[in-house]
Amino acid sequence: MWKLMMLLLLLLVIVVVVVLLLLLVVVVVVVVVVLCIQLHLEHSI
């Protein structure tokens, strides 16, 4: 029973970590895209 609970907790932790990493990646990508767009706009002016 305890082993099952530990496995479930471990699974939950892994899922949370993966989700956080994905969010971080998304944020980084958005920031890079926005910076690129700003640079292009500045160059085009």
C-alpha positions as CSV (number, residue, x, y, z in Angstrom):
1,M,0.0,0.0,0.0
2,W,2.7,2.4,1.0
3,K,4.7,1.6,-2.1
4,L,1.7,2.4,-4.3
5,M,1.3,5.8,-2.6
6,M,5.0,6.5,-3.1
7,L,4.8,5.6,-6.7
8,L,1.8,7.8,-7.2
9,L,3.6,10.7,-5.5
10,L,6.7,10.2,-7.6
11,L,4.5,10.2,-10.7
12,L,2.8,13.4,-9.6
13,V,6.2,15.0,-9.0
14,I,7.5,13.9,-12.4
15,V,4.3,15.2,-14.2
16,V,4.6,18.6,-12.4
17,V,8.3,18.9,-13.3
18,V,7.6,18.1,-16.9
19,V,4.7,20.6,-17.1
20,L,6.9,23.3,-15.5
21,L,9.7,22.6,-18.0
22,L,7.3,22.8,-20.9
23,L,6.0,26.2,-19.6
24,L,9.5,27.5,-19.2
25,V,10.3,26.4,-22.8
26,V,7.1,28.1,-24.1
27,V,8.0,31.3,-22.2
28,V,11.5,31.3,-23.6
29,V,10.3,30.8,-27.2
30,V,7.7,33.6,-26.9
31,V,10.3,36.0,-25.5
32,V,12.8,35.1,-28.3
33,V,10.0,35.5,-31.0
34,V,9.0,38.9,-29.5
35,L,12.6,40.1,-29.4
36,C,13.2,39.0,-33.0
37,I,10.0,40.8,-34.1
38,Q,11.1,44.0,-32.3
39,L,14.6,43.7,-34.0
40,H,13.0,43.3,-37.4
41,L,10.7,46.2,-36.8
42,E,13.6,48.4,-35.7
43,H,15.6,47.4,-38.8
44,S,12.7,48.0,-41.2
45,I,12.3,51.6,-40.0
